[in-house]
Structure formats: C-alpha cells, structure tokens
Amino acid sequence: MRTKLRASLLALTLLGGLAACSTSGGDTGSGSAAGGTYTIWDPYPQYDDASAWVQLLGKCGTDAGVAVKRTGYDTSDLTNKALLAAQQGNSPDVLIVDNPVVSTLAEAGVLTTTDDNKLDISAIAPNLVAAGQTGGKTYGIPIGANTLALYYNKAVLTAAGVDPAAVKDWASLTAALGKVKAAGKKGITFSAIGTEEGSFQFLPWYWGSGAGLRKLDSPEAVSALSLWNDWLKNGYAPNSVINNTQTTSWQEFATGQFAFAENGTWQLGNAKKAGFEYGIIPIPSKTGGTAPAPTG
C-alpha cells in the first residue's frame, strides 16, 4: 500500500536564494511544529554537516522548534529510494528533488499537494511554481533556480596556450580542446547520462545548434549530437561522461586535470574550494554568441 509523505517540497538544483525559514502547523509523520524530528532527503551528497546548506536546514528546524535529520543522495538514487521508502511506509517528511521527477513521484502516490499542506503559493511566479505541478495539482514549491555554464581551469588553459576569451563558438572551443590534449591534459567533462541530468546538459548544445524540440532529427539537432560524439572519438572528452551525473562530472573537474567542465551555478561553492584558479564562460552557440541554457 502506497503511503504519502506528510510534507513535500520541490526544489530546483540550486540552493541559493533560501534566505529565511518558515513553518506551518499540522501533524507530520515524525513530529509537529511543537517539537519532534523532521527527516529531509536532498540530492546534495557533496555537502557535509559543516556545509552552509546543512547548517541552514538545521537553523530552519531550530527556528521552527523542531529537529532536522538530513540525508543527501545522488540525484538518481534519491528518486529510487523515495519510491522504495513510500512502498515500505517510511518516507521522509520532506523531499528536495529535481523538478523532472515530480510527475514520477506524484503518480506513484508519494507526494502530498500544497493544498494538503496548507501552503500559500500565490506569491510564486507562475513559470517557477509550474515546475512542481502536474495533473492540475501543485506538489511542491521551488527554493531557487539555476542554469549551466562552462567552468575552466586557468592553469590548464595557460599551459596549453589557450585564451578562454577566444572561445566564442563550437569551432574555437573544439580547437582549444585539441590544444589541451596536445599539452597532456584532459579537455572537457560533462554529464551525458540517460536521465534528466544528461538531457539538461545537452540542451544548450541542442538549442545552440539552432534546433528546436519539435523536430529532434533535424540537421541542426544531429550536428549537436555529432559535436559530443566527435569529442569522445578524438579523446577531448572521457568515455565516463556517458555515465556521469552532474556530481560525478564535477568530481572529475575537481581533480585539476580538465580544462573545461559544463556544470551548474550550484557548483560555485565547490569551485571556490577546488584548490586551483577557475573561471566561467557562457556555453557558446554553434556559430557564435551565447547558447540558450535551460533554467532548472
């Protein structure tokens, strides 16, 4: 028998923008506003108990007069564990998930709605709250928004004689990757896993080719896929990208061996702790200019 979470929260991948905490009355699976413990699962395994994120969750609990027990899982693992926990009747009180899995969790009966939880969503922009809606119901609220860019390792590019300011289109980026490989370093890492994370990371290249989502087999769309394929064939990107989540892709970049990494604004905190100088440039379109990037 499926069991529902006593509270649900939809979050986009970035945690920045949470500036205050709030609470609402009512019963929960393991506590109430008058005390008890709330369990929270999130897709941020990179953050330990000393991180600003976990400290913020703890403060939210303290301000509400409750305790918070938080567990971080990798994105795909989190969805699977949430479905299993619901079947076993031990769901967490709060789930923070990527918006593409809301429909999966809602259809499985895992989530409650904002109406169930008496959450006022009237002040949230319609295009943002829509990320937590399916079937005419709202199952969660966003805590932030994020997008993608190219991080680069300054030392690796300098050693290869590459000026990041000169990367303006696909041709100049590919040429830069060739120089980096010739200098003995690795070119670029990204997430190409067959989940919403891989789709999210492919969209800037897809849209940057001039392709549209109504015709997936257009010549422009094919050119975007060919770009990634050619990078793998030429050794500019590692074969690991096929299984990389955005977290494991970042971990590759953090080794200091890669020139570039496509990743999100939520990695800025980790970039500052990487131990090497980094920079950020927009993802280029095929023929020049900035590629359209999705908002997560």
C-alpha positions in Angstrom: 0.0 0.0 0.0 1.4 3.3 -1.0 2.0 5.8 1.7 2.3 9.6 1.2 4.8 12.0 2.6 3.4 14.1 5.4 5.0 17.1 3.8 6.6 17.6 0.4 8.9 20.2 -1.1 10.1 20.6 -4.6 13.5 22.2 -5.1 15.4 23.0 -8.1 19.0 22.1 -8.1 20.4 25.3 -6.7 20.0 26.0 -3.0 21.0 29.7 -3.2 18.1 32.1 -2.7 16.9 30.4 0.5 17.2 33.4 2.9 14.6 32.7 5.5 12.8 29.7 7.0 9.1 29.1 7.6 6.9 26.5 9.2 3.3 25.6 9.2 1.2 23.8 11.8 -0.3 20.4 11.5 0.7 16.8 12.1 3.8 15.2 10.5 5.0 11.7 10.2 7.6 12.1 13.0 7.0 15.5 14.6 5.0 18.7 14.7 5.6 22.4 14.9 5.6 21.9 18.7 8.5 19.6 18.6 9.8 16.3 17.2 12.1 15.5 14.3 11.6 16.1 10.6 13.5 13.9 8.1 14.7 15.6 5.0 16.3 14.0 1.9 18.1 16.1 -0.7 20.2 15.5 -3.9 23.3 17.2 -2.5 25.6 14.4 -1.3 28.6 16.8 -1.8 27.5 18.8 1.3 28.6 17.5 4.7 27.3 18.5 8.1 29.7 21.5 8.2 28.4 23.0 4.9 26.3 26.1 4.7 23.4 24.1 3.2 23.2 21.6 6.1 23.7 24.4 8.6 20.7 26.3 7.0 18.5 23.2 7.3 19.4 22.9 10.9 18.6 26.6 11.5 15.2 26.2 9.8 14.5 23.4 12.3 15.7 25.4 15.3 13.6 28.4 14.3 10.6 26.2 14.0 11.2 24.4 17.3 11.9 21.0 15.8 14.9 18.9 15.0 16.0 18.2 11.4 17.6 14.9 10.3 19.0 15.3 6.8 20.3 12.7 4.4 21.9 13.5 1.0 21.7 11.1 -2.0 22.8 11.3 -5.6 20.0 12.5 -7.9 19.0 9.2 -9.5 19.5 7.3 -6.2 17.2 9.7 -4.4 14.3 9.0 -6.6 14.7 5.3 -6.3 15.0 5.4 -2.6 12.0 7.7 -2.3 9.8 5.3 -4.2 11.1 2.3 -2.1 10.6 4.2 1.1 7.0 5.0 0.2 6.3 1.3 -0.5 7.8 0.4 2.9 5.9 3.1 4.8 8.9 5.0 6.0 9.0 8.1 3.7 10.9 11.2 4.8 8.8 14.3 5.8 10.4 16.5 3.2 11.9 15.7 -0.2 14.0 18.1 -2.2 14.1 16.8 -5.7 14.8 17.9 -9.3 11.6 19.0 -11.0 11.6 16.4 -13.7 10.9 13.6 -11.2 7.8 15.3 -9.7 5.4 13.6 -12.1 7.0 10.2 -11.3 6.7 10.6 -7.6 3.2 12.1 -7.8 1.9 9.4 -10.0 3.3 6.8 -7.5 1.4 8.4 -4.7 4.5 9.5 -2.9 3.7 13.3 -2.6 1.1 15.4 -1.0 -0.1 18.6 -2.5 0.4 22.2 -1.4 -3.4 22.3 -0.7 -3.0 19.3 1.6 -0.2 21.1 3.4 -1.9 24.5 3.5 1.0 26.1 1.7 0.2 29.5 0.1 1.8 29.6 -3.3 0.1 32.8 -4.6 3.3 34.9 -4.4 5.4 32.5 -6.5 5.9 33.3 -10.2 3.7 31.0 -12.3 6.5 29.8 -14.5 8.5 28.8 -11.5 5.8 27.1 -9.5 4.8 25.2 -12.7 7.9 23.1 -12.1 6.1 21.4 -9.2 2.7 21.0 -11.0 1.2 18.0 -12.8 -2.3 16.9 -13.4 -3.7 20.3 -12.3 -2.2 19.9 -8.8 0.8 21.5 -7.1 3.1 19.1 -5.3 5.9 21.4 -4.3 7.5 24.8 -4.4 10.8 25.9 -5.8 13.6 27.1 -3.4 15.7 28.5 -6.2 16.6 28.3 -9.9 19.8 27.5 -11.7 21.4 27.3 -15.1 24.6 26.0 -16.8 27.9 27.4 -18.0 31.4 26.3 -18.7 33.9 26.3 -15.8 37.6 26.3 -16.8 40.9 25.6 -15.1 43.1 28.7 -15.6 46.4 26.8 -15.2 45.5 24.1 -17.7 44.5 26.6 -20.3 47.6 28.7 -19.8 49.8 25.7 -20.2 48.1 24.8 -23.4 48.3 28.4 -24.7 44.5 28.8 -24.8 42.8 32.2 -24.1 39.3 31.4 -22.7 38.1 34.8 -24.0 38.8 33.5 -27.5 36.2 30.6 -27.1 33.2 32.1 -28.9 31.7 29.2 -30.9 32.0 25.4 -31.3 34.9 25.6 -33.6 37.1 27.7 -31.3 36.1 25.5 -28.3 37.0 22.3 -30.2 40.3 23.8 -31.2 41.0 24.7 -27.6 40.3 21.1 -26.6 42.8 19.9 -29.2 45.5 22.2 -27.8 44.8 21.0 -24.2 45.0 17.3 -25.3 48.3 18.0 -27.1 49.6 19.6 -23.9 49.0 16.4 -22.0 45.8 17.4 -20.1 42.2 16.4 -20.5 39.7 18.5 -22.4 36.1 18.7 -21.2 33.8 16.8 -18.9 30.0 16.9 -18.7 27.0 14.7 -17.9 25.6 12.6 -20.8 23.9 10.0 -18.6 20.5 8.9 -20.0 18.4 10.8 -17.4 17.1 14.3 -16.9 20.6 15.4 -15.9 22.0 14.4 -19.3 19.1 16.0 -21.1 19.6 19.2 -19.1 23.3 19.4 -20.0 22.6 18.6 -23.7 20.0 21.3 -24.2 22.4 24.3 -24.5 24.2 22.5 -27.4 21.0 21.4 -28.9 19.4 24.8 -28.8 22.8 26.4 -29.6 22.8 24.5 -32.9 19.6 26.2 -33.9 17.5 23.1 -33.4 14.0 23.1 -31.9 12.3 20.5 -29.7 9.6 19.8 -32.3 12.0 18.2 -34.7 14.6 16.0 -32.9 16.1 14.7 -36.1 16.8 18.0 -37.8 20.3 18.6 -39.3 20.9 21.1 -36.6 20.0 18.6 -33.9 22.2 16.0 -35.5 25.1 18.4 -35.5 24.8 18.9 -31.7 25.0 15.2 -31.1 27.8 14.9 -33.5 29.7 17.5 -31.6 29.7 15.5 -28.4 30.4 12.2 -30.3 33.4 13.8 -32.0 34.8 15.0 -28.7 34.7 11.4 -27.4 36.2 10.0 -30.6 39.0 12.5 -30.6 39.7 12.0 -26.9 38.7 15.5 -26.0 36.1 14.2 -23.5 36.4 10.9 -21.5 34.1 7.9 -22.1 33.0 8.3 -18.4 30.6 11.2 -19.5 28.2 8.6 -20.7 27.6 7.5 -17.1 28.4 10.8 -15.4 25.8 12.6 -13.3 26.5 16.3 -12.8 28.0 15.4 -9.4 30.5 12.9 -10.8 31.3 15.1 -13.7 32.2 17.9 -11.2 34.3 15.5 -9.3 36.3 14.8 -12.4 36.9 18.5 -13.0 37.9 18.9 -9.3 40.9 16.7 -10.0 42.5 19.6 -11.7 43.2 17.6 -14.9 40.5 19.0 -17.1 40.4 22.3 -19.0 36.6 22.7 -19.0 33.5 21.3 -17.3 29.9 22.0 -18.2 28.1 22.4 -14.9 25.7 24.4 -12.9 25.6 27.6 -10.8 25.1 25.4 -7.8 28.8 24.3 -8.0 30.1 27.8 -7.3 30.8 27.0 -3.7 32.7 23.8 -4.7 34.7 25.8 -7.3 36.0 28.1 -4.6 37.3 25.1 -2.7 38.8 23.3 -5.7 42.3 24.3 -4.9 43.0 25.9 -8.3 42.1 29.1 -10.1 39.0 28.8 -12.2 36.9 31.0 -14.5 33.5 30.8 -16.1 32.3 31.5 -19.6 28.9 31.1 -21.3 28.3 28.0 -23.3 28.8 29.1 -26.9 26.3 28.6 -29.7 27.5 26.8 -32.9 28.2 29.9 -34.9 28.9 32.3 -32.1 27.2 34.0 -29.2 25.8 32.5 -26.1 23.7 29.4 -26.3 20.3 29.3 -24.8 20.5 27.4 -21.5 17.6 25.8 -19.6 16.5 27.1 -16.2 16.3 24.3 -13.7 
